[in-house]
Amino acid sequence: MDFVTLGVVSNVWATLLGTTSLEALCREAAGAGYGYVELRQGALGECEADAARTLRPQPLPDRLAALAARVPSLRYHLAVEAPFLTVGEAVDAAPFSTAVEGAAALGGDPPLLRLVDPTRSTRLLPPDGFVGSVEKVRDLARHAGARGVRLALENTAQPLSTLRQLIEIVADELEEDFLPPLLCWDAANMLSAITPEDPLAAAGSFGAEELGLFHFKQVNGGVTQWEVGEGDIDWRRILRALRDRGYRGAALFEIPAGDDAQERLERSREYVETLLREMEEA
């Protein structure tokens, strides 16, 4: 089934990066037939530095470019933290500029930079907070777009519907020279959001040009599972819905890290590939 390109989010390898290089893990992923790696801040191994001894290590664009050149069979994008939905908190310009350069260094058509807000919200965005977030994202999209980089925004604690509305408004406000942000969809996050929403209903509503990528996770009884299989998220029906809506893009496994991550990753992939084969045969 060629409507999705299976890949891995590098934080799956967080434990393994203590003893194995990011390049070696990317080579292993390519050898196993994956087509994509999302390079997540905090799990970039030799491709990030923490010179200021902060909790948010910064990507090294030159090393990211070298990685992409040495393992060219994979597609890549960069993912970093930025408080774009946090009321009253600005996105630090210097780290964001570094992230934009890192995304540009990885290449792509266009290069993609995913943003995830690290703040665990406990209430819905008030109207003034929503307006502030629109302004932040619009300015970030302009900054990134000046380097040819497109943003993707992940839904976390705020309802997916809020983020989709924000992206729609930003798209209307951006000049023609700038591409609007895409959505990075995390179905599992919908179930734990401040206002939970139905992932299957969302999958059946996406426009073909709205969704940039999505993450495979599984939840059972509100608990994140160690691998992707049967559970509260009906991936069988969701994949059919995405295909029918015209989705064509990355589908990235983001299971918990651990010493046995590669084994659990392979079982997760086998499960998803079984669902995809069933779709072909139906």
DRENSE-882529 format. One record per atom (N, C-alpha, C): residue number from 0; residue in three letters; atom name; x, y, z. Coordinates in steps of 0.05 Angstrom, whole numbers. Example, Ala and Ser with C-alpha at 12.3 -4.5 7.8 and 13.67 -1.06 7.14 Angstrom:
BEGIN
  zanu  torpa  guza      c1      c2      c3
     0    ALA     N     264    -114     156
     0    ALA    CA     246     -90     156
     0    ALA     C     264     -66     156
     1    SER     N     257     -45     142
     1    SER    CA     273     -21     143
     1    SER     C     258       1     157
END
This chain:
BEGIN
  zanu  torpa  guza      c1      c2      c3
     0    MET     N      17     -24       0
     0    MET    CA       0       0       0
     0    MET     C      18      25       0
     1    ASP     N      17      40     -22
     1    ASP    CA      37      61     -25
     1    ASP     C      28      88     -17
     2    PHE     N       5      91      -3
     2    PHE    CA      -4     118       4
     2    PHE     C      10     128      30
     3    VAL     N      24     110      44
     3    VAL    CA      39     119      67
     3    VAL     C      68     110      64
     4    THR     N      86     127      74
     4    THR    CA     114     120      76
     4    THR     C     121     115     106
     5    LEU     N     126      90     113
     5    LEU    CA     131      84     141
     5    LEU     C     158      94     151
     6    GLY     N     158     104     175
     6    GLY    CA     183     115     186
     6    GLY     C     183     114     217
     7    VAL     N     204     126     228
     7    VAL    CA     209     124     257
     7    VAL     C     214     152     268
     8    VAL     N     204     159     291
     8    VAL    CA     212     183     305
     8    VAL     C     236     176     323
     9    SER     N     257     192     321
     9    SER    CA     282     184     334
     9    SER     C     281     181     364
    10    ASN     N     261     193     377
    10    ASN    CA     260     189     407
    10    ASN     C     253     160     414
    11    VAL     N     244     144     395
    11    VAL    CA     241     115     399
    11    VAL     C     269     103     406
    12    TRP     N     290     115     396
    12    TRP    CA     317     105     399
    12    TRP     C     332     119     423
    13    ALA     N     318     135     439
    13    ALA    CA     331     151     459
    13    ALA     C     350     135     477
    14    THR     N     341     111     486
    14    THR    CA     358      94     503
    14    THR     C     381      83     487
    15    LEU     N     376      75     463
    15    LEU    CA     398      63     446
    15    LEU     C     419      83     439
    16    LEU     N     412     109     438
    16    LEU    CA     432     129     430
    16    LEU     C     454     132     451
    17    GLY     N     451     120     474
    17    GLY    CA     473     121     493
    17    GLY     C     496     104     485
    18    THR     N     492      84     467
    18    THR    CA     513      66     459
    18    THR     C     516      64     429
    19    THR     N     497      75     414
    19    THR    CA     497      72     384
    19    THR     C     493     100     372
    20    SER     N     507     105     350
    20    SER    CA     505     131     337
    20    SER     C     478     134     323
    21    LEU     N     469     159     320
    21    LEU    CA     445     164     305
    21    LEU     C     448     154     276
    22    GLU     N     471     159     265
    22    GLU    CA     476     150     237
    22    GLU     C     472     120     234
    23    ALA     N     483     105     253
    23    ALA    CA     481      75     252
    23    ALA     C     452      67     254
    24    LEU     N     436      80     271
    24    LEU    CA     408      73     274
    24    LEU     C     392      81     249
    25    CYS     N     400     103     236
    25    CYS    CA     387     110     211
    25    CYS     C     394      91     189
    26    ARG     N     418      82     188
    26    ARG    CA     426      62     168
    26    ARG     C     411      36     173
    27    GLU     N     407      28     198
    27    GLU    CA     392       4     204
    27    GLU     C     363       7     195
    28    ALA     N     352      30     200
    28    ALA    CA     324      35     191
    28    ALA     C     321      34     161
    29    ALA     N     340      46     147
    29    ALA    CA     340      45     118
    29    ALA     C     342      16     108
    30    GLY     N     360       1     121
    30    GLY    CA     364     -27     113
    30    GLY     C     339     -44     118
    31    ALA     N     323     -36     138
    31    ALA    CA     299     -51     145
    31    ALA     C     276     -43     127
    32    GLY     N     280     -24     109
    32    GLY    CA     259     -16      91
    32    GLY     C     243       8      98
    33    TYR     N     249      21     120
    33    TYR    CA     236      46     127
    33    TYR     C     244      68     107
    34    GLY     N     226      87     103
    34    GLY    CA     232     108      84
    34    GLY     C     235     135      96
    35    TYR     N     231     138     123
    35    TYR    CA     230     165     135
    35    TYR     C     240     163     164
    36    VAL     N     254     184     172
    36    VAL    CA     260     187     201
    36    VAL     C     255     216     209
    37    GLU     N     239     219     230
    37    GLU    CA     235     245     242
    37    GLU     C     256     249     263
    38    LEU     N     272     269     261
    38    LEU    CA     294     273     279
    38    LEU     C     285     292     302
    39    ARG     N     280     280     325
    39    ARG    CA     267     294     347
    39    ARG     C     288     306     366
    40    GLN     N     286     332     372
    40    GLN    CA     303     345     391
    40    GLN     C     304     329     417
    41    GLY     N     329     325     427
    41    GLY    CA     333     309     451
    41    GLY     C     339     280     445
    42    ALA     N     337     273     419
    42    ALA    CA     344     246     411
    42    ALA     C     358     247     384
    43    LEU     N     378     265     383
    43    LEU    CA     393     269     358
    43    LEU     C     422     259     361
    44    GLY     N     429     248     384
    44    GLY    CA     456     236     387
    44    GLY     C     478     256     380
    45    GLU     N     495     248     361
    45    GLU    CA     518     265     354
    45    GLU     C     510     289     338
    46    CYS     N     484     292     331
    46    CYS    CA     475     315     315
    46    CYS     C     463     337     331
    47    GLU     N     468     337     357
    47    GLU    CA     459     360     374
    47    GLU     C     479     365     396
    48    ALA     N     477     389     407
    48    ALA    CA     496     398     428
    48    ALA     C     481     412     450
    49    ASP     N     492     411     473
    49    ASP    CA     480     424     496
    49    ASP     C     501     441     511
    50    ALA     N     513     459     496
    50    ALA    CA     535     475     506
    50    ALA     C     527     491     531
    51    ALA     N     502     500     533
    51    ALA    CA     493     516     555
    51    ALA     C     483     499     578
    52    ARG     N     484     472     575
    52    ARG    CA     475     453     595
    52    ARG     C     446     458     603
    53    THR     N     429     461     582
    53    THR    CA     400     465     586
    53    THR     C     387     438     583
    54    LEU     N     360     439     586
    54    LEU    CA     345     414     583
    54    LEU     C     336     411     554
    55    ARG     N     343     430     537
    55    ARG    CA     334     428     509
    55    ARG     C     359     431     491
    56    PRO     N     373     409     486
    56    PRO    CA     396     409     468
    56    PRO     C     389     419     441
    57    GLN     N     408     433     428
    57    GLN    CA     403     446     403
    57    GLN     C     415     429     380
    58    PRO     N     400     427     357
    58    PRO    CA     410     413     334
    58    PRO     C     434     427     322
    59    LEU     N     451     411     310
    59    LEU    CA     475     421     296
    59    LEU     C     470     418     266
    60    PRO     N     464     440     252
    60    PRO    CA     456     438     224
    60    PRO     C     477     425     206
    61    ASP     N     503     430     211
    61    ASP    CA     524     418     194
    61    ASP     C     524     388     197
    62    ARG     N     520     378     221
    62    ARG    CA     519     349     225
    62    ARG     C     494     336     214
    63    LEU     N     472     351     216
    63    LEU    CA     447     341     204
    63    LEU     C     450     338     173
    64    ALA     N     463     358     161
    64    ALA    CA     467     357     132
    64    ALA     C     485     334     125
    65    ALA     N     505     328     141
    65    ALA    CA     523     306     136
    65    ALA     C     509     279     139
    66    LEU     N     491     277     159
    66    LEU    CA     476     253     163
    66    LEU     C     458     247     138
    67    ALA     N     444     268     129
    67    ALA    CA     426     265     106
    67    ALA     C     442     257      81
    68    ALA     N     466     267      79
    68    ALA    CA     483     260      56
    68    ALA     C     494     232      57
    69    ARG     N     500     222      81
    69    ARG    CA     511     195      84
    69    ARG     C     490     173      84
    70    VAL     N     465     180      91
    70    VAL    CA     444     160      90
    70    VAL     C     422     172      72
    71    PRO     N     426     174      46
    71    PRO    CA     408     189      28
    71    PRO     C     383     174      21
    72    SER     N     380     148      27
    72    SER    CA     356     134      20
    72    SER     C     332     141      37
    73    LEU     N     337     154      60
    73    LEU    CA     316     163      78
    73    LEU     C     308     192      72
    74    ARG     N     283     198      78
    74    ARG    CA     274     225      79
    74    ARG     C     274     233     109
    75    TYR     N     278     259     114
    75    TYR    CA     281     268     142
    75    TYR     C     266     294     145
    76    HIS     N     258     299     170
    76    HIS    CA     252     327     179
    76    HIS     C     260     329     208
    77    LEU     N     261     354     217
    77    LEU    CA     269     360     245
    77    LEU     C     244     367     261
    78    ALA     N     244     359     286
    78    ALA    CA     223     365     305
    78    ALA     C     234     377     330
    79    VAL     N     224     400     338
    79    VAL    CA     234     414     362
    79    VAL     C     211     424     379
    80    GLU     N     218     431     404
    80    GLU    CA     198     442     422
    80    GLU     C     196     472     419
    81    ALA     N     172     483     420
    81    ALA    CA     168     512     418
    81    ALA     C     140     518     430
    82    PRO     N     138     537     449
    82    PRO    CA     113     542     462
    82    PRO     C      93     559     446
    83    PHE     N      86     549     423
    83    PHE    CA      69     565     405
    83    PHE     C      40     567     414
    84    LEU     N      32     549     432
    84    LEU    CA       5     551     443
    84    LEU     C       4     559     472
    85    THR     N      27     566     484
    85    THR    CA      29     573     512
    85    THR     C      24     603     515
    86    VAL     N       3     610     531
    86    VAL    CA      -4     638     534
    86    VAL     C      18     653     549
    87    GLY     N      26     675     538
    87    GLY    CA      45     693     552
    87    GLY     C      74     685     549
    88    GLU     N      80     663     534
    88    GLU    CA     108     655     531
    88    GLU     C     116     657     502
    89    ALA     N     138     672     497
    89    ALA    CA     148     675     470
    89    ALA     C     165     652     461
    90    VAL     N     168     648     436
    90    VAL    CA     186     628     425
    90    VAL     C     213     641     422
    91    ASP     N     233     629     436
    91    ASP    CA     260     641     436
    91    ASP     C     271     641     407
    92    ALA     N     279     665     399
    92    ALA    CA     287     669     370
    92    ALA     C     312     654     363
    93    ALA     N     332     653     380
    93    ALA    CA     357     641     373
    93    ALA     C     355     611     368
    94    PRO     N     343     596     388
    94    PRO    CA     340     567     382
    94    PRO     C     321     561     359
    95    PHE     N     301     578     355
    95    PHE    CA     284     574     332
    95    PHE     C     299     577     306
    96    SER     N     316     598     304
    96    SER    CA     332     602     280
    96    SER     C     350     578     275
    97    THR     N     362     568     296
    97    THR    CA     379     544     293
    97    THR     C     363     520     283
    98    ALA     N     339     517     293
    98    ALA    CA     322     495     284
    98    ALA     C     314     499     254
    99    VAL     N     308     523     246
    99    VAL    CA     302     528     218
    99    VAL     C     326     520     200
   100    GLU     N     350     528     209
   100    GLU    CA     374     521     194
   100    GLU     C     378     491     193
   101    GLY     N     372     478     216
   101    GLY    CA     375     449     216
   101    GLY     C     355     435     197
   102    ALA     N     331     445     197
   102    ALA    CA     311     433     178
   102    ALA     C     319     438     149
   103    ALA     N     329     462     143
   103    ALA    CA     338     468     116
   103    ALA     C     361     450     108
   104    ALA     N     379     444     127
   104    ALA    CA     402     427     122
   104    ALA     C     394     399     114
   105    LEU     N     372     389     124
   105    LEU    CA     363     362     118
   105    LEU     C     350     359      91
   106    GLY     N     343     381      79
   106    GLY    CA     331     381      52
   106    GLY     C     302     372      53
   107    GLY     N     290     368      30
   107    GLY    CA     262     362      28
   107    GLY     C     249     381       8
   108    ASP     N     224     374       1
   108    ASP    CA     211     390     -19
   108    ASP     C     183     398     -10
   109    PRO     N     181     418       8
   109    PRO    CA     203     434      20
   109    PRO     C     212     421      45
   110    PRO     N     235     430      57
   110    PRO    CA     243     421      83
   110    PRO     C     221     427     103
   111    LEU     N     219     408     123
   111    LEU    CA     197     410     142
   111    LEU     C     208     413     171
   112    LEU     N     196     430     186
   112    LEU    CA     204     433     215
   112    LEU     C     178     430     231
   113    ARG     N     178     409     247
   113    ARG    CA     155     403     264
   113    ARG     C     158     417     291
   114    LEU     N     137     430     301
   114    LEU    CA     137     443     327
   114    LEU     C     118     429     345
   115    VAL     N     127     423     370
   115    VAL    CA     109     412     390
   115    VAL     C     111     430     415
   116    ASP     N      88     438     426
   116    ASP    CA      88     455     449
   116    ASP     C      93     437     474
   117    PRO     N     114     442     490
   117    PRO    CA     120     425     513
   117    PRO     C     104     431     537
   118    THR     N      88     452     537
   118    THR    CA      72     459     561
   118    THR     C      47     442     562
   119    ARG     N      43     429     585
   119    ARG    CA      20     412     589
   119    ARG     C      -3     430     599
   120    SER     N     -20     439     580
   120    SER    CA     -42     457     586
   120    SER     C     -63     442     603
   121    THR     N     -75     458     621
   121    THR    CA     -97     447     638
   121    THR     C    -124     460     632
   122    ARG     N    -124     480     614
   122    ARG    CA    -149     493     607
   122    ARG     C    -148     501     578
   123    LEU     N    -171     505     567
   123    LEU    CA    -173     512     539
   123    LEU     C    -161     540     535
   124    LEU     N    -151     545     511
   124    LEU    CA    -140     571     504
   124    LEU     C    -162     592     506
   125    PRO     N    -158     613     521
   125    PRO    CA    -178     635     522
   125    PRO     C    -176     650     495
   126    PRO     N    -196     666     488
   126    PRO    CA    -196     680     463
   126    PRO     C    -171     697     458
   127    ASP     N    -161     711     478
   127    ASP    CA    -138     728     474
   127    ASP     C    -113     710     471
   128    GLY     N    -112     687     484
   128    GLY    CA     -90     669     481
   128    GLY     C     -90     656     453
   129    PHE     N    -113     651     442
   129    PHE    CA    -115     640     415
   129    PHE     C    -105     661     395
   130    VAL     N    -113     686     398
   130    VAL    CA    -103     707     380
   130    VAL     C     -73     709     382
   131    GLY     N     -62     708     406
   131    GLY    CA     -33     709     409
   131    GLY     C     -19     686     396
   132    SER     N     -31     662     397
   132    SER    CA     -19     639     384
   132    SER     C     -19     642     354
   133    VAL     N     -41     652     343
   133    VAL    CA     -42     657     315
   133    VAL     C     -20     676     306
   134    GLU     N     -16     697     321
   134    GLU    CA       6     716     315
   134    GLU     C      33     703     316
   135    LYS     N      37     687     337
   135    LYS    CA      63     673     340
   135    LYS     C      68     655     316
   136    VAL     N      49     638     310
   136    VAL    CA      53     618     289
   136    VAL     C      56     632     262
   137    ARG     N      41     653     257
   137    ARG    CA      44     668     232
   137    ARG     C      72     679     229
   138    ASP     N      83     691     250
   138    ASP    CA     110     702     249
   138    ASP     C     131     679     246
   139    LEU     N     127     657     260
   139    LEU    CA     145     634     257
   139    LEU     C     145     623     228
   140    ALA     N     121     622     217
   140    ALA    CA     119     612     190
   140    ALA     C     133     630     170
   141    ARG     N     131     656     175
   141    ARG    CA     146     675     157
   141    ARG     C     176     671     160
   142    HIS     N     185     669     185
   142    HIS    CA     214     665     191
   142    HIS     C     224     640     177
   143    ALA     N     209     618     181
   143    ALA    CA     218     593     169
   143    ALA     C     216     594     138
   144    GLY     N     194     606     129
   144    GLY    CA     190     608     100
   144    GLY     C     212     624      85
   145    ALA     N     224     643      99
   145    ALA    CA     245     659      87
   145    ALA     C     269     641      80
   146    ARG     N     272     618      94
   146    ARG    CA     293     599      88
   146    ARG     C     282     575      72
   147    GLY     N     258     577      62
   147    GLY    CA     246     556      46
   147    GLY     C     236     532      63
   148    VAL     N     232     536      89
   148    VAL    CA     224     515     107
   148    VAL     C     194     518     114
   149    ARG     N     180     496     114
   149    ARG    CA     152     496     121
   149    ARG     C     148     484     149
   150    LEU     N     129     496     164
   150    LEU    CA     124     486     191
   150    LEU     C     102     464     191
   151    ALA     N     104     446     211
   151    ALA    CA      83     427     217
   151    ALA     C      78     429     247
   152    LEU     N      53     431     255
   152    LEU    CA      45     435     283
   152    LEU     C      32     410     293
   153    GLU     N      41     400     317
   153    GLU    CA      29     376     329
   153    GLU     C       7     383     349
   154    ASN     N     -15     368     348
   154    ASN    CA     -35     371     369
   154    ASN     C     -26     357     395
   155    THR     N     -28     371     417
   155    THR    CA     -21     359     443
   155    THR     C     -45     361     462
   156    ALA     N     -43     378     482
   156    ALA    CA     -65     379     502
   156    ALA     C     -89     395     492
   157    GLN     N     -85     415     476
   157    GLN    CA    -107     430     465
   157    GLN     C    -123     413     445
   158    PRO     N    -149     417     442
   158    PRO    CA    -164     401     423
   158    PRO     C    -153     404     395
   159    LEU     N    -155     382     380
   159    LEU    CA    -146     383     352
   159    LEU     C    -162     404     336
   160    SER     N    -187     407     342
   160    SER    CA    -203     427     328
   160    SER     C    -193     455     332
   161    THR     N    -182     461     355
   161    THR    CA    -170     487     360
   161    THR     C    -145     492     342
   162    LEU     N    -128     471     340
   162    LEU    CA    -104     474     324
   162    LEU     C    -111     476     295
   163    ARG     N    -131     461     286
   163    ARG    CA    -139     463     258
   163    ARG     C    -150     491     251
   164    GLN     N    -165     502     269
   164    GLN    CA    -175     529     265
   164    GLN     C    -152     549     264
   165    LEU     N    -133     546     282
   165    LEU    CA    -110     564     282
   165    LEU     C     -95     563     256
   166    ILE     N     -90     538     246
   166    ILE    CA     -75     535     220
   166    ILE     C     -91     548     197
   167    GLU     N    -117     545     198
   167    GLU    CA    -133     557     177
   167    GLU     C    -131     587     176
   168    ILE     N    -132     599     200
   168    ILE    CA    -130     628     202
   168    ILE     C    -102     638     193
   169    VAL     N     -81     624     202
   169    VAL    CA     -54     631     194
   169    VAL     C     -51     630     164
   170    ALA     N     -63     609     152
   170    ALA    CA     -61     606     122
   170    ALA     C     -74     630     108
   171    ASP     N     -96     640     120
   171    ASP    CA    -109     663     108
   171    ASP     C     -93     689     111
   172    GLU     N     -78     690     132
   172    GLU    CA     -63     715     138
   172    GLU     C     -35     716     125
   173    LEU     N     -24     693     118
   173    LEU    CA       2     693     106
   173    LEU     C       2     703      77
   174    GLU     N      23     717      70
   174    GLU    CA      26     726      43
   174    GLU     C      29     702      24
   175    GLU     N      24     706      -2
   175    GLU    CA      25     684     -22
   175    GLU     C      52     670     -23
   176    ASP     N      74     685     -16
   176    ASP    CA     101     674     -18
   176    ASP     C     106     652       3
   177    PHE     N      89     650      23
   177    PHE    CA      95     632      46
   177    PHE     C      74     609      47
   178    LEU     N      85     585      50
   178    LEU    CA      67     562      53
   178    LEU     C      56     561      81
   179    PRO     N      30     555      84
   179    PRO    CA      18     553     111
   179    PRO     C      28     529     126
   180    PRO     N      27     528     152
   180    PRO    CA      35     504     167
   180    PRO     C      17     480     160
   181    LEU     N      29     457     161
   181    LEU    CA      15     432     159
   181    LEU     C       8     422     187
   182    LEU     N      -9     402     188
   182    LEU    CA     -16     389     213
   182    LEU     C       0     363     216
   183    CYS     N      13     360     239
   183    CYS    CA      25     335     248
   183    CYS     C       5     322     267
   184    TRP     N      -8     301     259
   184    TRP    CA     -30     290     274
   184    TRP     C     -22     267     292
   185    ASP     N     -28     270     318
   185    ASP    CA     -24     249     337
   185    ASP     C     -51     240     348
   186    ALA     N     -61     217     338
   186    ALA    CA     -87     207     346
   186    ALA     C     -89     202     376
   187    ALA     N     -67     191     387
   187    ALA    CA     -67     185     416
   187    ALA     C     -70     210     433
   188    ASN     N     -58     232     424
   188    ASN    CA     -61     257     439
   188    ASN     C     -90     267     440
   189    MET     N    -106     260     420
   189    MET    CA    -133     268     420
   189    MET     C    -149     257     444
   190    LEU     N    -141     232     452
   190    LEU    CA    -156     219     473
   190    LEU     C    -149     230     501
   191    SER     N    -126     243     503
   191    SER    CA    -117     254     529
   191    SER     C    -118     284     529
   192    ALA     N    -130     297     509
   192    ALA    CA    -131     326     508
   192    ALA     C    -150     336     529
   193    ILE     N    -149     362     534
   193    ILE    CA    -167     375     553
   193    ILE     C    -196     368     547
   194    THR     N    -203     370     521
   194    THR    CA    -229     362     511
   194    THR     C    -224     339     492
   195    PRO     N    -227     314     500
   195    PRO    CA    -222     291     483
   195    PRO     C    -240     291     458
   196    GLU     N    -228     282     435
   196    GLU    CA    -243     281     410
   196    GLU     C    -238     254     397
   197    ASP     N    -254     247     378
   197    ASP    CA    -254     221     365
   197    ASP     C    -234     220     343
   198    PRO     N    -213     203     345
   198    PRO    CA    -193     202     323
   198    PRO     C    -204     193     297
   199    LEU     N    -223     174     297
   199    LEU    CA    -234     164     272
   199    LEU     C    -249     185     257
   200    ALA     N    -265     201     272
   200    ALA    CA    -280     223     260
   200    ALA     C    -260     243     248
   201    ALA     N    -238     248     262
   201    ALA    CA    -218     267     251
   201    ALA     C    -206     256     225
   202    ALA     N    -199     231     225
   202    ALA    CA    -187     219     201
   202    ALA     C    -205     221     177
   203    GLY     N    -231     220     181
   203    GLY    CA    -249     221     159
   203    GLY     C    -256     250     150
   204    SER     N    -243     269     163
   204    SER    CA    -249     298     157
   204    SER     C    -226     313     145
   205    PHE     N    -202     301     146
   205    PHE    CA    -178     316     137
   205    PHE     C    -179     321     107
   206    GLY     N    -171     345      99
   206    GLY    CA    -167     351      71
   206    GLY     C    -140     340      62
   207    ALA     N    -138     333      36
   207    ALA    CA    -114     320      26
   207    ALA     C     -90     337      30
   208    GLU     N     -92     364      30
   208    GLU    CA     -69     382      32
   208    GLU     C     -65     392      61
   209    GLU     N     -82     384      79
   209    GLU    CA     -81     394     107
   209    GLU     C     -61     378     124
   210    LEU     N     -61     352     120
   210    LEU    CA     -46     334     138
   210    LEU     C     -18     329     126
   211    GLY     N       3     336     141
   211    GLY    CA      30     333     131
   211    GLY     C      42     306     139
   212    LEU     N      35     296     162
   212    LEU    CA      46     270     172
   212    LEU     C      30     262     196
   213    PHE     N      32     237     205
   213    PHE    CA      19     228     229
   213    PHE     C      36     207     243
   214    HIS     N      30     204     269
   214    HIS    CA      45     186     287
   214    HIS     C      29     161     293
   215    PHE     N      42     138     292
   215    PHE    CA      30     114     302
   215    PHE     C      37     110     332
   216    LYS     N      16     109     348
   216    LYS    CA      17     101     376
   216    LYS     C      -7      85     382
   217    GLN     N      -8      72     405
   217    GLN    CA     -32      58     414
   217    GLN     C     -36      63     443
   218    VAL     N     -62      65     451
   218    VAL    CA     -71      70     478
   218    VAL     C     -91      48     485
   219    ASN     N     -90      39     510
   219    ASN    CA    -109      19     519
   219    ASN     C    -118      27     547
   220    GLY     N    -143      34     550
   220    GLY    CA    -153      43     576
   220    GLY     C    -140      68     586
   221    GLY     N    -132      85     568
   221    GLY    CA    -119     110     575
   221    GLY     C     -89     108     580
   222    VAL     N     -78      84     576
   222    VAL    CA     -49      80     581
   222    VAL     C     -35      75     554
   223    THR     N     -13      91     549
   223    THR    CA       2      88     525
   223    THR     C      16      60     525
   224    GLN     N      12      46     503
   224    GLN    CA      23      19     500
   224    GLN     C      52      19     490
   225    TRP     N      66      -3     496
   225    TRP    CA      94      -5     488
   225    TRP     C      98     -10     459
   226    GLU     N      77     -19     445
   226    GLU    CA      79     -22     416
   226    GLU     C      52     -17     404
   227    VAL     N      51     -16     377
   227    VAL    CA      26     -11     363
   227    VAL     C      13     -38     357
   228    GLY     N     -12     -41     366
   228    GLY    CA     -28     -64     361
   228    GLY     C     -57     -57     365
   229    GLU     N     -73     -77     373
   229    GLU    CA    -101     -71     379
   229    GLU     C    -104     -54     404
   230    GLY     N    -124     -37     405
   230    GLY    CA    -128     -20     429
   230    GLY     C    -150       0     424
   231    ASP     N    -148      22     438
   231    ASP    CA    -169      43     437
   231    ASP     C    -170      57     410
   232    ILE     N    -148      59     397
   232    ILE    CA    -146      72     370
   232    ILE     C    -150      51     349
   233    ASP     N    -170      54     333
   233    ASP    CA    -177      35     312
   233    ASP     C    -161      41     287
   234    TRP     N    -136      33     286
   234    TRP    CA    -119      39     264
   234    TRP     C    -129      27     238
   235    ARG     N    -142       5     239
   235    ARG    CA    -153      -8     215
   235    ARG     C    -172      11     200
   236    ARG     N    -191      22     215
   236    ARG    CA    -210      40     203
   236    ARG     C    -198      68     197
   237    ILE     N    -179      76     214
   237    ILE    CA    -167     102     209
   237    ILE     C    -151     102     184
   238    LEU     N    -135      81     179
   238    LEU    CA    -119      80     155
   238    LEU     C    -137      80     130
   239    ARG     N    -159      66     131
   239    ARG    CA    -178      66     108
   239    ARG     C    -189      94     104
   240    ALA     N    -196     108     125
   240    ALA    CA    -206     135     123
   240    ALA     C    -186     154     111
   241    LEU     N    -161     152     120
   241    LEU    CA    -140     169     110
   241    LEU     C    -135     164      80
   242    ARG     N    -135     139      72
   242    ARG    CA    -132     132      44
   242    ARG     C    -154     144      28
   243    ASP     N    -178     141      37
   243    ASP    CA    -202     151      23
   243    ASP     C    -203     181      21
   244    ARG     N    -190     195      40
   244    ARG    CA    -189     224      40
   244    ARG     C    -166     234      22
   245    GLY     N    -150     216      11
   245    GLY    CA    -129     224      -7
   245    GLY     C    -102     229       5
   246    TYR     N     -99     220      30
   246    TYR    CA     -73     225      44
   246    TYR     C     -51     210      29
   247    ARG     N     -28     223      26
   247    ARG    CA      -4     212      15
   247    ARG     C      19     224      31
   248    GLY     N      32     208      48
   248    GLY    CA      54     220      64
   248    GLY     C      65     201      84
   249    ALA     N      79     213     104
   249    ALA    CA      94     198     124
   249    ALA     C      75     187     146
   250    ALA     N      81     163     155
   250    ALA    CA      67     151     178
   250    ALA     C      89     140     196
   251    LEU     N      93     153     219
   251    LEU    CA     117     150     235
   251    LEU     C     111     137     262
   252    PHE     N     125     115     268
   252    PHE    CA     122     102     294
   252    PHE     C     135     118     316
   253    GLU     N     120     123     337
   253    GLU    CA     130     137     361
   253    GLU     C     122     121     386
   254    ILE     N     135      99     390
   254    ILE    CA     130      82     413
   254    ILE     C     150      89     435
   255    PRO     N     145      81     460
   255    PRO    CA     164      88     481
   255    PRO     C     192      77     477
   256    ALA     N     212      91     486
   256    ALA    CA     240      82     483
   256    ALA     C     246      60     503
   257    GLY     N     268      47     498
   257    GLY    CA     276      25     516
   257    GLY     C     297       8     503
   258    ASP     N     310     -10     518
   258    ASP    CA     331     -27     507
   258    ASP     C     320     -45     485
   259    ASP     N     294     -52     486
   259    ASP    CA     283     -70     467
   259    ASP     C     266     -55     446
   260    ALA     N     273     -30     442
   260    ALA    CA     257     -14     424
   260    ALA     C     256     -25     395
   261    GLN     N     278     -35     386
   261    GLN    CA     279     -45     358
   261    GLN     C     260     -69     355
   262    GLU     N     260     -87     375
   262    GLU    CA     242    -110     373
   262    GLU     C     213    -102     373
   263    ARG     N     206     -83     391
   263    ARG    CA     178     -73     393
   263    ARG     C     170     -57     368
   264    LEU     N     190     -43     357
   264    LEU    CA     185     -29     332
   264    LEU     C     179     -48     309
   265    GLU     N     193     -70     308
   265    GLU    CA     189     -89     286
   265    GLU     C     161    -102     289
   266    ARG     N     153    -108     314
   266    ARG    CA     126    -120     317
   266    ARG     C     105     -99     311
   267    SER     N     109     -74     317
   267    SER    CA      90     -53     310
   267    SER     C      88     -50     280
   268    ARG     N     110     -51     267
   268    ARG    CA     109     -49     238
   268    ARG     C      95     -73     225
   269    GLU     N     100     -97     235
   269    GLU    CA      87    -121     225
   269    GLU     C      56    -118     228
   270    TYR     N      48    -107     250
   270    TYR    CA      19    -104     255
   270    TYR     C       7     -84     234
   271    VAL     N      20     -61     231
   271    VAL    CA      10     -41     212
   271    VAL     C      11     -52     183
   272    GLU     N      33     -66     176
   272    GLU    CA      34     -76     149
   272    GLU     C      13     -97     144
   273    THR     N       5    -112     164
   273    THR    CA     -18    -131     162
   273    THR     C     -44    -116     155
   274    LEU     N     -48     -93     169
   274    LEU    CA     -72     -77     163
   274    LEU     C     -71     -66     135
   275    LEU     N     -48     -58     126
   275    LEU    CA     -46     -47      99
   275    LEU     C     -51     -69      78
   276    ARG     N     -41     -93      83
   276    ARG    CA     -46    -115      64
   276    ARG     C     -76    -122      63
   277    GLU     N     -89    -121      86
   277    GLU    CA    -118    -126      87
   277    GLU     C    -133    -106      70
   278    MET     N    -123     -81      70
   278    MET    CA    -136     -60      55
   278    MET     C    -133     -65      25
   279    GLU     N    -110     -75      17
   279    GLU    CA    -105     -81     -11
   279    GLU     C    -122    -104     -21
   280    GLU     N    -127    -123      -3
   280    GLU    CA    -142    -147     -11
   280    GLU     C    -172    -144     -10
   281    ALA     N    -181    -123       4
   281    ALA    CA    -209    -119       8
   281    ALA     C    -223    -111     -18
END
